Amino acid sequence: MLIRTAFRLASFALLLFSLGCEKESESIVSIALHPTNTQILYVATNDAVYKSRDAGSSWERFPSFSARRVTTLAIDPQFPATIYAGTMADAVYKSPDGGQHWLPHNVGLKEHVSFINEFVFDSTNNEQIYIATTVGAFSTKDGGREWEERMAGMKEVHIVVSIAIHPTNPRILYAGTTGGVYRSDDGAASWKKINNGLIPDSELMGAMALGVNAIAINPVTPNIVYAGTTKGLFRTANSGNSWERIGEALKDPFVSSMLIDPRQPAQLYIGGPGGVWKSLDSGKTWQAINTGLTSLNIRSLAMSPKNPQDLFVGTNGSGLYHSTDGGTSWTPMPLKAAAAKN
C-alpha cells in the first residue's frame, strides 16, 4: 500500500510540475553548475541529460543511461568530474568522468526507491551524501556504493521532497516532506518534527497535506531557514522551533524552487507557477523578475557559485534561461548541439 501511495503521489507531483509542457525536451528538470569552472554546466530534461563546456553556447546530449527519467542532478563539490543523477523509479546513477560513463549506485535503494528528489553533500566529507526520495531519506558514507534508510522519527510521512544541510555543522539537516519539516541534529540518525506555524497536526494525515518543495538556510545566520511549500513561503528565525508565513502577497502560493544569495543573504529568489520573484529584505516584500521569459511556469533555479548575479532558470515548456544581472532580464539558452568540426 505504501509503495502504491508513493507512486501515486510522485506522479501527482510530477503532473503539477509539468503543467504547461508542450514538448518533453523543453522542460528543464534540474540544473547543476560546476563549483569552480563557470564554463561547465549540466541540465536534465524529461528525456535526456546535457552538458555544456562553453557556458551554454553549445551542448552535448548524453546517451540514455537509465530506462527512466532523470529527476535531479548533483556535482561532487570536491571532485566535480563526479556527477550524480537521481531518477524516477531507477534510483541513483554516478559518473566519474563528467558524464561520459554512468553506473548504477543502488545498493540499499533499488528495492525501495521510486523517485529521487534531491542530493546534498556533507561539507566536510564529499563521500557523505543524503538524498530525499518518495520513500524517505537515505544516506551514504562511501559516495553511493551503499545507502541506508534514515527515517527514525518520521512517523507521519515517508515522502521526502527536499533536504538541506547546515552550512557549518553538517550534523544538522532539514527535510521537507509532504507533512511539513523535520530537523535532525545527529546526521540523520533521528528526526524531529518542527511544524509549529507550518501546519496543524490535525491536517497531517491528509495526502499531500503540505508539500515542502524547497528548503534554504541562511549561510551567515543559519538559524534562519526558509521553506517553500505547495501552500506558501515560510520563515523561521530559531532553527524551525516556530515558523511564520511570509510573502502572502505573492500571486501564487506554490513554490517549486528557492535560492539565497550567499553574499547578501537577505536577497532571495523563488520560482513556481507564477514565475520568478525576488526579495531584497529577507522575504518581507517581493517583485516579479520575468522580463524575457516566455513561460512563467518555473521548475528549477540555479545560482553560479562564482557570481550570485549569474542565474539560471529551468521552465516547464520553454526551456532554459540565463540572467547575468540578478534576474533583471533573462535570455533563452537553447540546448543546441556544438557545430561539427571540419
Contacts in CASP RR format, 6 or more apart in sequence:
PFRMAT RR
TARGET T0000
AUTHOR 0000-0000-0000
METHOD contacts of the structure
MODEL  1
MLIRTAFRLASFALLLFSLGCEKESESIVSIALHPTNTQILYVATNDAVY
KSRDAGSSWERFPSFSARRVTTLAIDPQFPATIYAGTMADAVYKSPDGGQ
HWLPHNVGLKEHVSFINEFVFDSTNNEQIYIATTVGAFSTKDGGREWEER
MAGMKEVHIVVSIAIHPTNPRILYAGTTGGVYRSDDGAASWKKINNGLIP
DSELMGAMALGVNAIAINPVTPNIVYAGTTKGLFRTANSGNSWERIGEAL
KDPFVSSMLIDPRQPAQLYIGGPGGVWKSLDSGKTWQAINTGLTSLNIRS
LAMSPKNPQDLFVGTNGSGLYHSTDGGTSWTPMPLKAAAAKN
2 135 0 8 1.000
2 158 0 8 1.000
3 114 0 8 1.000
3 135 0 8 1.000
5 207 0 8 1.000
6 114 0 8 1.000
6 115 0 8 1.000
6 134 0 8 1.000
6 135 0 8 1.000
6 158 0 8 1.000
6 159 0 8 1.000
7 114 0 8 1.000
7 134 0 8 1.000
9 134 0 8 1.000
9 159 0 8 1.000
9 178 0 8 1.000
9 207 0 8 1.000
9 208 0 8 1.000
10 88 0 8 1.000
10 114 0 8 1.000
10 115 0 8 1.000
10 134 0 8 1.000
10 159 0 8 1.000
12 208 0 8 1.000
13 161 0 8 1.000
13 208 0 8 1.000
14 88 0 8 1.000
16 230 0 8 1.000
16 254 0 8 1.000
17 256 0 8 1.000
17 299 0 8 1.000
17 316 0 8 1.000
18 27 0 8 1.000
18 46 0 8 1.000
18 316 0 8 1.000
19 273 0 8 1.000
19 297 0 8 1.000
19 316 0 8 1.000
20 295 0 8 1.000
20 297 0 8 1.000
20 316 0 8 1.000
20 317 0 8 1.000
21 27 0 8 1.000
21 46 0 8 1.000
21 316 0 8 1.000
21 317 0 8 1.000
22 317 0 8 1.000
23 317 0 8 1.000
24 45 0 8 1.000
24 46 0 8 1.000
24 47 0 8 1.000
25 45 0 8 1.000
25 46 0 8 1.000
25 47 0 8 1.000
25 48 0 8 1.000
25 335 0 8 1.000
26 45 0 8 1.000
26 315 0 8 1.000
26 316 0 8 1.000
26 317 0 8 1.000
26 318 0 8 1.000
26 319 0 8 1.000
27 45 0 8 1.000
27 46 0 8 1.000
27 299 0 8 1.000
27 315 0 8 1.000
27 316 0 8 1.000
27 317 0 8 1.000
27 319 0 8 1.000
28 43 0 8 1.000
28 44 0 8 1.000
28 45 0 8 1.000
28 299 0 8 1.000
28 300 0 8 1.000
28 313 0 8 1.000
28 314 0 8 1.000
28 315 0 8 1.000
28 319 0 8 1.000
28 320 0 8 1.000
29 43 0 8 1.000
29 44 0 8 1.000
29 45 0 8 1.000
29 46 0 8 1.000
29 69 0 8 1.000
29 70 0 8 1.000
29 71 0 8 1.000
29 72 0 8 1.000
29 299 0 8 1.000
29 300 0 8 1.000
30 43 0 8 1.000
30 44 0 8 1.000
30 70 0 8 1.000
30 71 0 8 1.000
30 72 0 8 1.000
30 73 0 8 1.000
30 300 0 8 1.000
31 41 0 8 1.000
31 42 0 8 1.000
31 43 0 8 1.000
31 73 0 8 1.000
31 300 0 8 1.000
31 301 0 8 1.000
31 302 0 8 1.000
31 312 0 8 1.000
31 314 0 8 1.000
31 320 0 8 1.000
32 41 0 8 1.000
32 42 0 8 1.000
32 43 0 8 1.000
32 73 0 8 1.000
32 74 0 8 1.000
32 75 0 8 1.000
32 83 0 8 1.000
32 302 0 8 1.000
33 40 0 8 1.000
33 41 0 8 1.000
33 42 0 8 1.000
33 75 0 8 1.000
33 302 0 8 1.000
33 303 0 8 1.000
33 304 0 8 1.000
33 305 0 8 1.000
33 312 0 8 1.000
34 40 0 8 1.000
34 41 0 8 1.000
34 75 0 8 1.000
34 80 0 8 1.000
35 75 0 8 1.000
35 77 0 8 1.000
35 80 0 8 1.000
35 305 0 8 1.000
36 80 0 8 1.000
36 305 0 8 1.000
36 306 0 8 1.000
37 80 0 8 1.000
38 55 0 8 1.000
38 304 0 8 1.000
38 306 0 8 1.000
38 307 0 8 1.000
38 310 0 8 1.000
39 52 0 8 1.000
39 53 0 8 1.000
39 54 0 8 1.000
39 55 0 8 1.000
40 51 0 8 1.000
40 52 0 8 1.000
40 53 0 8 1.000
40 80 0 8 1.000
41 51 0 8 1.000
41 52 0 8 1.000
41 55 0 8 1.000
41 56 0 8 1.000
41 302 0 8 1.000
41 312 0 8 1.000
42 49 0 8 1.000
42 50 0 8 1.000
42 51 0 8 1.000
42 52 0 8 1.000
42 73 0 8 1.000
42 75 0 8 1.000
42 83 0 8 1.000
42 99 0 8 1.000
43 49 0 8 1.000
43 50 0 8 1.000
43 73 0 8 1.000
43 314 0 8 1.000
43 320 0 8 1.000
43 335 0 8 1.000
44 50 0 8 1.000
44 70 0 8 1.000
44 71 0 8 1.000
44 72 0 8 1.000
44 73 0 8 1.000
44 85 0 8 1.000
45 335 0 8 1.000
46 69 0 8 1.000
47 69 0 8 1.000
48 61 0 8 1.000
48 62 0 8 1.000
48 64 0 8 1.000
48 70 0 8 1.000
49 61 0 8 1.000
49 62 0 8 1.000
49 65 0 8 1.000
49 70 0 8 1.000
49 73 0 8 1.000
49 85 0 8 1.000
49 99 0 8 1.000
50 59 0 8 1.000
50 60 0 8 1.000
50 61 0 8 1.000
50 62 0 8 1.000
50 335 0 8 1.000
51 59 0 8 1.000
51 60 0 8 1.000
51 62 0 8 1.000
51 98 0 8 1.000
51 99 0 8 1.000
52 58 0 8 1.000
52 59 0 8 1.000
52 60 0 8 1.000
53 60 0 8 1.000
54 338 0 8 1.000
56 322 0 8 1.000
56 333 0 8 1.000
58 336 0 8 1.000
58 337 0 8 1.000
58 338 0 8 1.000
58 339 0 8 1.000
59 335 0 8 1.000
59 336 0 8 1.000
59 337 0 8 1.000
59 338 0 8 1.000
60 337 0 8 1.000
60 338 0 8 1.000
61 335 0 8 1.000
61 337 0 8 1.000
62 99 0 8 1.000
62 100 0 8 1.000
62 102 0 8 1.000
65 85 0 8 1.000
65 93 0 8 1.000
65 102 0 8 1.000
66 85 0 8 1.000
66 87 0 8 1.000
66 90 0 8 1.000
66 93 0 8 1.000
66 102 0 8 1.000
67 90 0 8 1.000
68 87 0 8 1.000
68 88 0 8 1.000
68 89 0 8 1.000
68 90 0 8 1.000
69 87 0 8 1.000
69 88 0 8 1.000
70 85 0 8 1.000
70 86 0 8 1.000
70 87 0 8 1.000
70 88 0 8 1.000
71 86 0 8 1.000
71 87 0 8 1.000
71 88 0 8 1.000
71 115 0 8 1.000
71 116 0 8 1.000
71 117 0 8 1.000
72 85 0 8 1.000
72 86 0 8 1.000
72 116 0 8 1.000
72 117 0 8 1.000
72 118 0 8 1.000
72 119 0 8 1.000
73 83 0 8 1.000
73 84 0 8 1.000
73 85 0 8 1.000
73 86 0 8 1.000
74 83 0 8 1.000
74 84 0 8 1.000
74 118 0 8 1.000
74 119 0 8 1.000
74 120 0 8 1.000
74 121 0 8 1.000
75 82 0 8 1.000
75 83 0 8 1.000
75 84 0 8 1.000
76 82 0 8 1.000
76 83 0 8 1.000
76 84 0 8 1.000
76 121 0 8 1.000
76 126 0 8 1.000
77 121 0 8 1.000
77 123 0 8 1.000
77 126 0 8 1.000
78 126 0 8 1.000
79 126 0 8 1.000
81 96 0 8 1.000
81 97 0 8 1.000
81 98 0 8 1.000
82 94 0 8 1.000
82 95 0 8 1.000
82 96 0 8 1.000
82 98 0 8 1.000
83 94 0 8 1.000
83 95 0 8 1.000
83 98 0 8 1.000
83 99 0 8 1.000
84 92 0 8 1.000
84 93 0 8 1.000
84 94 0 8 1.000
84 95 0 8 1.000
84 105 0 8 1.000
84 119 0 8 1.000
84 129 0 8 1.000
85 92 0 8 1.000
85 93 0 8 1.000
85 94 0 8 1.000
85 95 0 8 1.000
85 102 0 8 1.000
86 92 0 8 1.000
86 93 0 8 1.000
86 116 0 8 1.000
86 119 0 8 1.000
86 131 0 8 1.000
87 93 0 8 1.000
87 116 0 8 1.000
88 114 0 8 1.000
88 115 0 8 1.000
88 116 0 8 1.000
89 113 0 8 1.000
89 114 0 8 1.000
89 115 0 8 1.000
90 104 0 8 1.000
91 104 0 8 1.000
91 105 0 8 1.000
91 106 0 8 1.000
91 109 0 8 1.000
91 110 0 8 1.000
91 113 0 8 1.000
91 116 0 8 1.000
92 104 0 8 1.000
92 105 0 8 1.000
92 106 0 8 1.000
92 109 0 8 1.000
92 113 0 8 1.000
92 116 0 8 1.000
92 131 0 8 1.000
92 144 0 8 1.000
92 147 0 8 1.000
93 102 0 8 1.000
93 103 0 8 1.000
93 104 0 8 1.000
93 105 0 8 1.000
94 102 0 8 1.000
94 103 0 8 1.000
94 104 0 8 1.000
94 105 0 8 1.000
94 143 0 8 1.000
94 144 0 8 1.000
95 101 0 8 1.000
95 102 0 8 1.000
95 103 0 8 1.000
104 110 0 8 1.000
105 140 0 8 1.000
105 143 0 8 1.000
105 144 0 8 1.000
105 145 0 8 1.000
106 113 0 8 1.000
106 147 0 8 1.000
107 144 0 8 1.000
107 145 0 8 1.000
107 146 0 8 1.000
107 147 0 8 1.000
108 138 0 8 1.000
108 146 0 8 1.000
108 147 0 8 1.000
108 148 0 8 1.000
108 149 0 8 1.000
109 133 0 8 1.000
109 138 0 8 1.000
109 147 0 8 1.000
112 133 0 8 1.000
112 135 0 8 1.000
112 149 0 8 1.000
113 133 0 8 1.000
113 134 0 8 1.000
113 135 0 8 1.000
113 138 0 8 1.000
114 133 0 8 1.000
114 134 0 8 1.000
114 135 0 8 1.000
115 133 0 8 1.000
115 134 0 8 1.000
116 131 0 8 1.000
116 132 0 8 1.000
116 133 0 8 1.000
117 131 0 8 1.000
117 132 0 8 1.000
117 133 0 8 1.000
117 134 0 8 1.000
117 160 0 8 1.000
117 161 0 8 1.000
117 162 0 8 1.000
117 163 0 8 1.000
118 131 0 8 1.000
118 132 0 8 1.000
118 161 0 8 1.000
118 162 0 8 1.000
118 163 0 8 1.000
119 129 0 8 1.000
119 130 0 8 1.000
119 131 0 8 1.000
120 129 0 8 1.000
120 130 0 8 1.000
120 131 0 8 1.000
120 163 0 8 1.000
120 164 0 8 1.000
120 165 0 8 1.000
120 173 0 8 1.000
121 128 0 8 1.000
121 129 0 8 1.000
121 165 0 8 1.000
122 128 0 8 1.000
122 129 0 8 1.000
122 130 0 8 1.000
122 165 0 8 1.000
122 170 0 8 1.000
123 165 0 8 1.000
123 167 0 8 1.000
123 168 0 8 1.000
123 170 0 8 1.000
124 170 0 8 1.000
125 170 0 8 1.000
126 143 0 8 1.000
127 140 0 8 1.000
127 141 0 8 1.000
127 142 0 8 1.000
127 143 0 8 1.000
127 144 0 8 1.000
128 139 0 8 1.000
128 140 0 8 1.000
128 141 0 8 1.000
128 143 0 8 1.000
128 170 0 8 1.000
129 139 0 8 1.000
129 140 0 8 1.000
129 143 0 8 1.000
129 144 0 8 1.000
130 137 0 8 1.000
130 138 0 8 1.000
130 139 0 8 1.000
130 150 0 8 1.000
130 163 0 8 1.000
130 165 0 8 1.000
130 173 0 8 1.000
130 188 0 8 1.000
131 137 0 8 1.000
131 138 0 8 1.000
131 139 0 8 1.000
131 147 0 8 1.000
131 163 0 8 1.000
132 160 0 8 1.000
132 161 0 8 1.000
132 162 0 8 1.000
132 163 0 8 1.000
132 175 0 8 1.000
132 176 0 8 1.000
133 160 0 8 1.000
134 158 0 8 1.000
134 159 0 8 1.000
134 160 0 8 1.000
135 158 0 8 1.000
135 159 0 8 1.000
136 149 0 8 1.000
136 150 0 8 1.000
136 151 0 8 1.000
136 154 0 8 1.000
136 158 0 8 1.000
136 159 0 8 1.000
136 160 0 8 1.000
137 149 0 8 1.000
137 150 0 8 1.000
137 151 0 8 1.000
137 154 0 8 1.000
137 160 0 8 1.000
137 163 0 8 1.000
137 175 0 8 1.000
137 188 0 8 1.000
137 191 0 8 1.000
138 147 0 8 1.000
138 148 0 8 1.000
138 149 0 8 1.000
138 150 0 8 1.000
139 147 0 8 1.000
139 148 0 8 1.000
139 150 0 8 1.000
139 187 0 8 1.000
139 188 0 8 1.000
140 146 0 8 1.000
140 147 0 8 1.000
140 148 0 8 1.000
150 184 0 8 1.000
150 187 0 8 1.000
150 188 0 8 1.000
150 189 0 8 1.000
150 191 0 8 1.000
151 158 0 8 1.000
151 191 0 8 1.000
152 189 0 8 1.000
152 190 0 8 1.000
152 191 0 8 1.000
153 182 0 8 1.000
153 190 0 8 1.000
153 191 0 8 1.000
153 192 0 8 1.000
153 193 0 8 1.000
154 160 0 8 1.000
154 175 0 8 1.000
154 177 0 8 1.000
154 182 0 8 1.000
154 191 0 8 1.000
154 193 0 8 1.000
156 179 0 8 1.000
156 193 0 8 1.000
156 204 0 8 1.000
156 205 0 8 1.000
157 177 0 8 1.000
157 178 0 8 1.000
157 179 0 8 1.000
157 180 0 8 1.000
157 204 0 8 1.000
159 177 0 8 1.000
159 178 0 8 1.000
160 175 0 8 1.000
160 176 0 8 1.000
160 177 0 8 1.000
161 176 0 8 1.000
161 177 0 8 1.000
161 178 0 8 1.000
161 211 0 8 1.000
161 212 0 8 1.000
161 213 0 8 1.000
162 175 0 8 1.000
162 176 0 8 1.000
162 212 0 8 1.000
162 213 0 8 1.000
162 214 0 8 1.000
162 215 0 8 1.000
163 173 0 8 1.000
163 174 0 8 1.000
163 175 0 8 1.000
163 176 0 8 1.000
163 215 0 8 1.000
164 173 0 8 1.000
164 174 0 8 1.000
164 215 0 8 1.000
164 216 0 8 1.000
164 217 0 8 1.000
164 225 0 8 1.000
165 172 0 8 1.000
165 173 0 8 1.000
165 174 0 8 1.000
165 217 0 8 1.000
166 172 0 8 1.000
166 173 0 8 1.000
166 217 0 8 1.000
166 222 0 8 1.000
167 217 0 8 1.000
167 219 0 8 1.000
167 222 0 8 1.000
168 222 0 8 1.000
169 222 0 8 1.000
170 187 0 8 1.000
171 184 0 8 1.000
171 185 0 8 1.000
171 186 0 8 1.000
171 187 0 8 1.000
172 183 0 8 1.000
172 184 0 8 1.000
172 185 0 8 1.000
172 187 0 8 1.000
172 222 0 8 1.000
172 239 0 8 1.000
173 183 0 8 1.000
173 184 0 8 1.000
173 187 0 8 1.000
173 188 0 8 1.000
174 181 0 8 1.000
174 182 0 8 1.000
174 183 0 8 1.000
174 184 0 8 1.000
174 215 0 8 1.000
174 217 0 8 1.000
174 225 0 8 1.000
175 181 0 8 1.000
175 182 0 8 1.000
175 183 0 8 1.000
175 184 0 8 1.000
175 191 0 8 1.000
175 215 0 8 1.000
176 182 0 8 1.000
176 211 0 8 1.000
176 212 0 8 1.000
176 215 0 8 1.000
176 227 0 8 1.000
177 211 0 8 1.000
177 212 0 8 1.000
178 207 0 8 1.000
178 208 0 8 1.000
178 209 0 8 1.000
178 210 0 8 1.000
178 211 0 8 1.000
178 212 0 8 1.000
179 195 0 8 1.000
179 199 0 8 1.000
179 204 0 8 1.000
179 209 0 8 1.000
179 210 0 8 1.000
179 211 0 8 1.000
179 212 0 8 1.000
180 193 0 8 1.000
180 195 0 8 1.000
180 198 0 8 1.000
180 199 0 8 1.000
180 204 0 8 1.000
180 209 0 8 1.000
180 210 0 8 1.000
180 211 0 8 1.000
180 212 0 8 1.000
180 227 0 8 1.000
180 229 0 8 1.000
181 193 0 8 1.000
181 194 0 8 1.000
181 195 0 8 1.000
181 198 0 8 1.000
181 212 0 8 1.000
181 215 0 8 1.000
181 227 0 8 1.000
181 240 0 8 1.000
181 243 0 8 1.000
182 191 0 8 1.000
182 192 0 8 1.000
182 193 0 8 1.000
182 194 0 8 1.000
183 191 0 8 1.000
183 192 0 8 1.000
183 194 0 8 1.000
183 239 0 8 1.000
183 240 0 8 1.000
184 190 0 8 1.000
184 191 0 8 1.000
184 192 0 8 1.000
185 192 0 8 1.000
194 236 0 8 1.000
194 239 0 8 1.000
194 240 0 8 1.000
194 241 0 8 1.000
194 243 0 8 1.000
195 201 0 8 1.000
195 204 0 8 1.000
195 243 0 8 1.000
196 240 0 8 1.000
196 241 0 8 1.000
196 242 0 8 1.000
196 243 0 8 1.000
197 234 0 8 1.000
197 242 0 8 1.000
197 243 0 8 1.000
197 244 0 8 1.000
197 245 0 8 1.000
198 210 0 8 1.000
198 227 0 8 1.000
198 229 0 8 1.000
198 234 0 8 1.000
198 243 0 8 1.000
199 209 0 8 1.000
199 210 0 8 1.000
203 209 0 8 1.000
203 210 0 8 1.000
208 230 0 8 1.000
210 229 0 8 1.000
210 230 0 8 1.000
210 231 0 8 1.000
211 229 0 8 1.000
211 230 0 8 1.000
211 231 0 8 1.000
212 227 0 8 1.000
212 228 0 8 1.000
212 229 0 8 1.000
213 228 0 8 1.000
213 229 0 8 1.000
213 230 0 8 1.000
213 254 0 8 1.000
213 255 0 8 1.000
213 256 0 8 1.000
213 257 0 8 1.000
214 226 0 8 1.000
214 227 0 8 1.000
214 228 0 8 1.000
214 255 0 8 1.000
214 256 0 8 1.000
214 257 0 8 1.000
214 258 0 8 1.000
214 270 0 8 1.000
215 225 0 8 1.000
215 226 0 8 1.000
215 227 0 8 1.000
215 228 0 8 1.000
215 258 0 8 1.000
216 225 0 8 1.000
216 226 0 8 1.000
216 258 0 8 1.000
216 259 0 8 1.000
216 260 0 8 1.000
216 268 0 8 1.000
217 224 0 8 1.000
217 225 0 8 1.000
217 226 0 8 1.000
217 260 0 8 1.000
218 224 0 8 1.000
218 225 0 8 1.000
218 226 0 8 1.000
218 260 0 8 1.000
218 265 0 8 1.000
219 260 0 8 1.000
219 262 0 8 1.000
219 265 0 8 1.000
220 262 0 8 1.000
220 265 0 8 1.000
221 265 0 8 1.000
222 239 0 8 1.000
223 236 0 8 1.000
223 237 0 8 1.000
223 238 0 8 1.000
223 239 0 8 1.000
224 235 0 8 1.000
224 236 0 8 1.000
224 237 0 8 1.000
224 265 0 8 1.000
224 282 0 8 1.000
225 235 0 8 1.000
225 236 0 8 1.000
225 239 0 8 1.000
225 240 0 8 1.000
226 233 0 8 1.000
226 234 0 8 1.000
226 235 0 8 1.000
226 258 0 8 1.000
226 260 0 8 1.000
226 268 0 8 1.000
226 283 0 8 1.000
227 233 0 8 1.000
227 234 0 8 1.000
227 235 0 8 1.000
227 236 0 8 1.000
227 243 0 8 1.000
228 234 0 8 1.000
228 255 0 8 1.000
228 258 0 8 1.000
228 270 0 8 1.000
229 253 0 8 1.000
229 255 0 8 1.000
230 253 0 8 1.000
230 254 0 8 1.000
230 255 0 8 1.000
231 253 0 8 1.000
231 254 0 8 1.000
232 245 0 8 1.000
232 247 0 8 1.000
232 250 0 8 1.000
232 253 0 8 1.000
232 254 0 8 1.000
232 255 0 8 1.000
233 245 0 8 1.000
233 246 0 8 1.000
233 247 0 8 1.000
233 250 0 8 1.000
233 253 0 8 1.000
233 255 0 8 1.000
233 258 0 8 1.000
233 270 0 8 1.000
233 283 0 8 1.000
234 243 0 8 1.000
234 244 0 8 1.000
234 245 0 8 1.000
234 246 0 8 1.000
235 243 0 8 1.000
235 244 0 8 1.000
235 246 0 8 1.000
235 282 0 8 1.000
235 283 0 8 1.000
236 242 0 8 1.000
236 243 0 8 1.000
236 244 0 8 1.000
246 283 0 8 1.000
246 284 0 8 1.000
247 279 0 8 1.000
247 283 0 8 1.000
247 284 0 8 1.000
247 286 0 8 1.000
249 285 0 8 1.000
249 286 0 8 1.000
250 270 0 8 1.000
250 274 0 8 1.000
250 277 0 8 1.000
250 286 0 8 1.000
251 274 0 8 1.000
252 272 0 8 1.000
252 273 0 8 1.000
252 274 0 8 1.000
252 275 0 8 1.000
254 272 0 8 1.000
254 273 0 8 1.000
254 274 0 8 1.000
255 270 0 8 1.000
255 271 0 8 1.000
255 272 0 8 1.000
256 271 0 8 1.000
256 272 0 8 1.000
256 273 0 8 1.000
256 298 0 8 1.000
256 299 0 8 1.000
256 300 0 8 1.000
257 270 0 8 1.000
257 271 0 8 1.000
257 272 0 8 1.000
257 298 0 8 1.000
257 299 0 8 1.000
257 300 0 8 1.000
257 301 0 8 1.000
258 268 0 8 1.000
258 269 0 8 1.000
258 270 0 8 1.000
258 271 0 8 1.000
258 301 0 8 1.000
259 268 0 8 1.000
259 269 0 8 1.000
259 270 0 8 1.000
259 301 0 8 1.000
259 302 0 8 1.000
259 303 0 8 1.000
259 311 0 8 1.000
260 267 0 8 1.000
260 268 0 8 1.000
260 269 0 8 1.000
261 267 0 8 1.000
261 268 0 8 1.000
261 269 0 8 1.000
261 303 0 8 1.000
261 308 0 8 1.000
262 308 0 8 1.000
263 308 0 8 1.000
264 308 0 8 1.000
265 282 0 8 1.000
266 279 0 8 1.000
266 280 0 8 1.000
266 281 0 8 1.000
266 282 0 8 1.000
267 278 0 8 1.000
267 279 0 8 1.000
267 280 0 8 1.000
267 308 0 8 1.000
268 278 0 8 1.000
268 279 0 8 1.000
268 282 0 8 1.000
268 283 0 8 1.000
269 276 0 8 1.000
269 277 0 8 1.000
269 278 0 8 1.000
269 279 0 8 1.000
269 289 0 8 1.000
269 301 0 8 1.000
269 303 0 8 1.000
269 311 0 8 1.000
269 327 0 8 1.000
270 276 0 8 1.000
270 277 0 8 1.000
270 286 0 8 1.000
270 301 0 8 1.000
271 277 0 8 1.000
271 298 0 8 1.000
271 301 0 8 1.000
271 313 0 8 1.000
272 296 0 8 1.000
272 297 0 8 1.000
272 298 0 8 1.000
272 299 0 8 1.000
273 296 0 8 1.000
273 297 0 8 1.000
273 298 0 8 1.000
274 296 0 8 1.000
274 297 0 8 1.000
274 298 0 8 1.000
275 288 0 8 1.000
275 290 0 8 1.000
275 293 0 8 1.000
275 296 0 8 1.000
275 297 0 8 1.000
275 298 0 8 1.000
276 288 0 8 1.000
276 289 0 8 1.000
276 290 0 8 1.000
276 293 0 8 1.000
276 298 0 8 1.000
276 301 0 8 1.000
276 313 0 8 1.000
276 327 0 8 1.000
277 286 0 8 1.000
277 287 0 8 1.000
277 288 0 8 1.000
277 289 0 8 1.000
278 286 0 8 1.000
278 287 0 8 1.000
278 289 0 8 1.000
278 326 0 8 1.000
278 327 0 8 1.000
279 285 0 8 1.000
279 286 0 8 1.000
279 287 0 8 1.000
289 326 0 8 1.000
289 327 0 8 1.000
289 328 0 8 1.000
290 296 0 8 1.000
290 330 0 8 1.000
291 328 0 8 1.000
291 329 0 8 1.000
291 330 0 8 1.000
292 321 0 8 1.000
292 329 0 8 1.000
292 330 0 8 1.000
292 331 0 8 1.000
292 332 0 8 1.000
293 313 0 8 1.000
293 315 0 8 1.000
293 318 0 8 1.000
293 321 0 8 1.000
293 330 0 8 1.000
294 315 0 8 1.000
294 318 0 8 1.000
294 332 0 8 1.000
295 315 0 8 1.000
295 316 0 8 1.000
295 317 0 8 1.000
295 318 0 8 1.000
295 319 0 8 1.000
296 315 0 8 1.000
297 315 0 8 1.000
297 316 0 8 1.000
297 317 0 8 1.000
298 313 0 8 1.000
298 314 0 8 1.000
298 315 0 8 1.000
298 316 0 8 1.000
299 314 0 8 1.000
299 315 0 8 1.000
299 316 0 8 1.000
300 312 0 8 1.000
300 313 0 8 1.000
300 314 0 8 1.000
301 311 0 8 1.000
301 312 0 8 1.000
301 313 0 8 1.000
301 314 0 8 1.000
302 311 0 8 1.000
302 312 0 8 1.000
303 310 0 8 1.000
303 311 0 8 1.000
303 312 0 8 1.000
304 310 0 8 1.000
304 311 0 8 1.000
308 326 0 8 1.000
309 323 0 8 1.000
309 324 0 8 1.000
309 325 0 8 1.000
309 326 0 8 1.000
310 322 0 8 1.000
310 323 0 8 1.000
310 324 0 8 1.000
310 326 0 8 1.000
311 322 0 8 1.000
311 323 0 8 1.000
311 326 0 8 1.000
311 327 0 8 1.000
312 320 0 8 1.000
312 321 0 8 1.000
312 322 0 8 1.000
312 323 0 8 1.000
312 333 0 8 1.000
313 320 0 8 1.000
313 321 0 8 1.000
313 322 0 8 1.000
313 323 0 8 1.000
313 330 0 8 1.000
314 320 0 8 1.000
314 321 0 8 1.000
315 321 0 8 1.000
318 332 0 8 1.000
319 332 0 8 1.000
319 333 0 8 1.000
319 334 0 8 1.000
319 335 0 8 1.000
320 332 0 8 1.000
320 333 0 8 1.000
320 334 0 8 1.000
320 335 0 8 1.000
321 330 0 8 1.000
321 331 0 8 1.000
321 332 0 8 1.000
321 333 0 8 1.000
322 330 0 8 1.000
322 331 0 8 1.000
322 333 0 8 1.000
323 329 0 8 1.000
323 330 0 8 1.000
323 331 0 8 1.000
END
